[in-house]
Amino acid sequence: MSPLERLKGLETFVAVVEAGSFTAAAERLHLTNSAVGKAVARLEERLKRPLLQRGRRRVELTDAGDAFYQVCVRVLDELKSAEDMLASDEIAPSGRLRVDMPATFGRLRGMASLLAFAEKHPQVTPQVSFTDRFVDLVEEGLDVVVRIGGGDVWPATLGYTCLGHEELVFCAAPSYLARRGEPRTLQELQAHDAVLYARADGSSSPWLIKEGDQPVVRQHLEGRIILGQAEAQVAAVQAGLGVAQLATWVVEQALREGSLVAILPAHVTQGLPLHIVWQRSREHSAKVRAVVGHFERTLGIGAALAS
């Protein structure tokens, strides 16, 4: 069977599912009820399994039909994106844009960028989720994700660009430093209370220690308090519970306001990379190109840390 033959009936099937009935789909497609019914029947015959359960008023998807519908939507969306690209290089970005960001980064840095993008492109409807797990873009139908970490190797099906690396700084509250004194060396730092980050497996993340040109050393320690959320860490440090090593994008506002103080400036350490990742099959879509370019201009943490 040729690729063109495989596409027959997909648009009709999707229209029936989204309209809820053969009659409504026929009106939407400007076809007769009979033509719509025969198109879906031929599709089911070709696939050798029922896709729809016919009710008196509405149709319902079978399990096989639901799985096939998800694939059809992605295929038709990618075809439309390809057609839009060929139709005009100047086409305005439009349609639903599914984006996912890390939760804390999304709240502190991503939202301002997203809102600016939405204002600039009123024909785009962003649908944004915030999660710290590594999602499968294809499986979940996402257009673009922003990810901290994940290394520099991505599947061939994905395009990506690195916007820089986090910078990690040691910081503490003025009240804590007044009570305990400010550590001037790494040796003095060992005597201070640590506010640590809790990993998903329950262990605490080590401090990354950098001395001159030496390789980074991972130092595991006992924490005064261990928290599974970066903003909670900031709050604990501001409350005077101890010293934390945090990314500057997490604490930049607290440092500006003076509720936190950066210490041991000679031991600022490079942290995880920040990537924008997208499906290569959608990279010629106007909306994907637009949001990737926008993120490259507005989320580059390397430039932000240097300013």
C-alpha positions as CSV (number, residue, x, y, z in Angstrom):
1,M,0.0,0.0,0.0
2,S,1.4,3.4,-1.0
3,P,1.8,6.2,1.6
4,L,-1.0,8.2,-0.1
5,E,-3.4,5.2,0.2
6,R,-2.7,5.1,3.9
7,L,-3.8,8.7,4.3
8,K,-7.3,8.0,2.9
9,G,-10.0,8.4,5.4
10,L,-7.9,9.9,8.2
11,E,-9.3,13.4,8.0
12,T,-12.9,12.0,7.8
13,F,-12.3,9.8,10.8
14,V,-10.9,12.7,12.9
15,A,-13.8,14.9,11.9
16,V,-16.3,12.3,13.1
17,V,-14.5,11.9,16.4
18,E,-14.3,15.6,17.0
19,A,-17.8,16.4,15.8
20,G,-19.3,13.5,17.7
21,S,-21.5,12.1,14.9
22,F,-21.4,11.2,11.2
23,T,-24.1,13.9,10.5
24,A,-22.1,16.7,12.1
25,A,-18.9,15.6,10.4
26,A,-20.6,15.5,7.1
27,E,-21.8,19.1,7.5
28,R,-18.3,20.1,8.5
29,L,-16.7,18.4,5.5
30,H,-19.5,19.3,3.1
31,L,-20.1,15.7,2.3
32,T,-23.1,13.4,2.5
33,N,-23.7,11.2,5.5
34,S,-23.2,8.2,3.2
35,A,-19.8,9.3,2.0
36,V,-18.6,9.9,5.5
37,G,-19.9,6.5,6.7
38,K,-18.3,4.7,3.8
39,A,-14.9,6.4,4.3
40,V,-14.8,5.3,8.0
41,A,-16.0,1.8,7.1
42,R,-13.3,1.4,4.5
43,L,-10.7,2.6,7.0
44,E,-11.9,0.1,9.6
45,E,-11.9,-2.7,7.0
46,R,-8.3,-1.8,6.0
47,L,-7.2,-1.8,9.7
48,K,-9.2,-5.0,10.4
49,R,-10.7,-3.6,13.6
50,P,-13.5,-1.3,14.7
51,L,-12.6,2.3,15.5
52,L,-16.0,3.6,16.5
53,Q,-19.0,2.4,18.5
54,R,-22.1,3.7,16.8
55,G,-24.7,5.0,19.2
56,R,-28.1,6.5,18.4
57,R,-27.0,10.1,18.9
58,R,-23.2,10.0,19.3
59,V,-20.3,7.8,18.3
60,E,-17.7,6.7,20.9
61,L,-14.1,5.6,20.3
62,T,-13.1,2.0,20.9
63,D,-9.7,1.5,22.6
64,A,-8.1,0.9,19.2
65,G,-9.9,3.9,17.8
66,D,-8.6,6.1,20.6
67,A,-5.0,5.1,20.0
68,F,-5.4,5.5,16.3
69,Y,-7.1,8.9,16.7
70,Q,-4.1,10.3,18.7
71,V,-1.7,9.3,15.9
72,C,-4.0,10.7,13.2
73,V,-4.2,14.1,14.9
74,R,-0.4,14.3,15.0
75,V,0.0,13.2,11.4
76,L,-2.5,15.7,10.1
77,D,-1.0,18.5,12.2
78,E,2.5,17.7,10.8
79,L,1.1,17.7,7.3
80,K,-0.5,21.1,7.8
81,S,2.7,22.5,9.2
82,A,4.6,21.2,6.2
83,E,2.0,22.7,3.8
84,D,2.1,26.0,5.7
85,M,5.9,26.1,5.3
86,L,5.7,25.5,1.6
87,A,2.8,27.9,1.1
88,S,4.8,30.9,2.4
89,D,8.0,31.6,4.2
90,E,6.3,34.6,5.8
91,I,3.2,32.9,7.2
92,A,2.2,34.2,10.6
93,P,2.5,31.8,13.5
94,S,-0.9,30.5,14.5
95,G,-2.7,27.6,16.2
96,R,-2.3,25.7,19.4
97,L,1.3,25.5,20.7
98,R,2.1,23.0,23.4
99,V,5.0,23.9,25.6
100,D,6.4,22.3,28.8
101,M,8.8,23.9,31.3
102,P,10.4,22.9,34.6
103,A,8.1,24.0,37.4
104,T,10.3,26.4,39.3
105,F,12.1,27.8,36.3
106,G,8.8,28.3,34.5
107,R,7.4,30.3,37.4
108,L,10.5,32.4,38.0
109,R,11.8,32.9,34.5
110,G,9.6,31.3,31.9
111,M,6.3,33.0,32.5
112,A,7.5,36.5,31.6
113,S,8.9,35.1,28.3
114,L,5.7,33.2,27.5
115,L,3.5,36.1,28.2
116,A,5.6,38.3,25.9
117,F,5.4,35.7,23.2
118,A,1.6,35.4,23.5
119,E,1.3,39.2,23.2
120,K,3.5,39.3,20.2
121,H,1.7,36.4,18.4
122,P,-2.1,36.8,19.1
123,Q,-3.0,34.0,16.6
124,V,-1.0,31.5,18.7
125,T,-2.8,29.7,21.6
126,P,-0.1,28.5,24.0
127,Q,-1.0,25.5,26.1
128,V,1.7,25.3,28.8
129,S,2.5,22.7,31.4
130,F,5.0,22.9,34.2
131,T,6.7,19.6,35.2
132,D,10.1,18.5,36.4
133,R,9.9,15.1,34.8
134,F,11.5,14.4,31.4
135,V,8.6,14.1,29.1
136,D,8.5,12.3,25.8
137,L,7.6,15.0,23.3
138,V,6.2,12.7,20.6
139,E,4.3,10.5,23.1
140,E,2.6,13.5,24.7
141,G,2.2,15.6,21.6
142,L,4.4,18.5,22.8
143,D,5.8,21.0,20.3
144,V,8.6,22.5,22.4
145,V,10.1,21.9,25.9
146,V,12.6,23.8,28.1
147,R,14.8,21.5,30.1
148,I,17.4,21.9,32.7
149,G,19.9,19.1,32.6
150,G,19.6,16.0,30.5
151,G,23.1,16.1,29.0
152,D,24.1,17.0,25.5
153,V,22.9,13.9,23.7
154,W,19.3,13.8,22.3
155,P,17.5,11.4,20.0
156,A,17.8,12.1,16.3
157,T,14.0,12.8,16.2
158,L,14.5,15.9,18.3
159,G,16.1,19.2,17.6
160,Y,17.7,21.2,20.4
161,T,19.8,24.2,21.3
162,C,21.7,24.9,24.5
163,L,21.2,28.4,26.0
164,G,24.0,28.1,28.5
165,H,24.6,26.6,31.9
166,E,23.4,27.6,35.4
167,E,25.8,29.3,37.8
168,L,25.7,27.9,41.3
169,V,26.5,30.3,44.2
170,F,26.7,29.8,47.9
171,C,24.4,32.2,49.8
172,A,23.0,32.9,53.2
173,A,20.8,35.4,55.0
174,P,22.3,38.5,56.6
175,S,20.8,37.4,59.9
176,Y,22.5,34.0,59.7
177,L,25.9,35.5,58.8
178,A,25.6,38.0,61.7
179,R,25.0,35.1,64.1
180,R,27.5,32.6,62.7
181,G,30.0,34.7,60.9
182,E,30.7,34.7,57.1
183,P,32.9,31.8,55.9
184,R,35.9,33.0,54.0
185,T,37.3,29.6,52.9
186,L,35.9,26.2,52.0
187,Q,37.3,24.8,55.2
188,E,35.3,27.4,57.2
189,L,32.2,26.5,55.2
190,Q,32.3,22.9,56.5
191,A,31.4,24.2,60.0
192,H,28.1,25.8,58.8
193,D,24.6,24.5,58.6
194,A,23.6,23.3,55.1
195,V,20.2,23.8,53.4
196,L,20.1,21.0,50.9
197,Y,17.9,19.9,47.9
198,A,16.1,16.6,48.1
199,R,16.2,14.3,45.1
200,A,13.2,12.3,43.9
201,D,14.8,9.1,45.4
202,G,15.0,10.7,48.8
203,S,18.7,11.4,48.8
204,S,20.1,14.9,49.1
205,S,22.0,16.6,46.3
206,P,25.7,17.2,47.0
207,W,27.4,20.5,46.8
208,L,29.6,21.0,43.8
209,I,32.9,22.4,44.9
210,K,35.2,24.2,42.5
211,E,38.7,25.2,43.4
212,G,40.7,27.1,40.7
213,D,41.4,24.9,37.7
214,Q,40.8,21.7,39.6
215,P,37.9,19.4,38.5
216,V,34.6,19.9,40.3
217,V,34.3,17.8,43.5
218,R,30.9,16.5,44.6
219,Q,30.6,16.9,48.4
220,H,27.9,15.0,50.2
221,L,27.0,16.3,53.7
222,E,24.4,16.2,56.4
223,G,21.8,19.0,56.1
224,R,20.2,21.2,58.7
225,I,17.1,20.8,56.5
226,I,16.5,19.0,53.2
227,L,13.8,20.3,50.8
228,G,12.5,19.0,47.6
229,Q,11.8,22.4,46.0
230,A,14.1,25.2,45.1
231,E,11.8,28.0,46.2
232,A,11.4,26.3,49.6
233,Q,15.2,26.2,49.9
234,V,15.3,29.9,49.3
235,A,12.7,30.5,52.0
236,A,14.7,28.3,54.5
237,V,17.9,30.2,53.8
238,Q,16.1,33.6,54.1
239,A,14.8,32.4,57.5
240,G,18.4,31.9,58.6
241,L,18.6,28.1,58.7
242,G,21.9,27.9,57.0
243,V,23.9,28.1,53.7
244,A,22.7,26.8,50.4
245,Q,24.3,26.4,47.0
246,L,21.7,27.6,44.5
247,A,21.4,28.6,40.8
248,T,21.6,32.3,40.4
249,W,18.3,32.4,38.4
250,V,16.6,31.1,41.5
251,V,18.1,33.7,43.9
252,E,18.7,36.7,41.7
253,Q,15.8,38.7,43.1
254,A,16.6,37.8,46.7
255,L,20.2,38.9,46.1
256,R,19.1,42.2,44.6
257,E,16.7,42.8,47.5
258,G,19.4,41.9,50.0
259,S,17.4,39.1,51.8
260,L,20.3,36.8,50.7
261,V,24.0,37.5,50.4
262,A,26.3,35.6,48.0
263,I,29.4,34.3,49.8
264,L,32.7,32.6,48.6
265,P,32.6,34.3,45.2
266,A,35.8,32.5,44.1
267,H,33.9,29.3,44.3
268,V,31.0,30.0,41.9
269,T,30.5,26.7,40.0
270,Q,28.9,25.8,36.6
271,G,25.7,23.9,37.0
272,L,23.3,22.1,34.6
273,P,22.8,23.1,31.0
274,L,19.5,24.8,29.8
275,H,18.1,23.3,26.6
276,I,15.2,24.1,24.3
277,V,14.1,20.9,22.6
278,W,11.5,20.4,19.8
279,Q,10.3,17.7,17.5
280,R,12.3,17.8,14.2
281,S,9.1,16.8,12.3
282,R,7.6,20.2,13.5
283,E,10.7,22.4,13.3
284,H,9.5,24.1,10.0
285,S,6.2,25.1,11.6
286,A,6.0,28.9,11.9
287,K,4.8,28.7,15.5
288,V,7.6,26.4,16.5
289,R,10.3,28.5,14.8
290,A,8.8,31.6,16.4
291,V,8.8,30.3,19.9
292,V,12.3,28.7,19.7
293,G,13.7,32.0,18.4
294,H,11.9,33.9,21.2
295,F,13.2,31.6,23.9
296,E,16.7,31.9,22.5
297,R,16.5,35.7,22.9
298,T,14.8,35.8,26.3
299,L,15.9,32.7,28.3
300,G,19.6,32.6,27.7
301,I,20.8,32.1,31.3
302,G,24.5,32.4,30.4
303,A,23.9,36.0,29.3
304,A,21.7,36.8,32.2
305,L,24.3,35.6,34.7
306,A,27.0,37.7,33.1
307,S,25.0,40.9,33.3
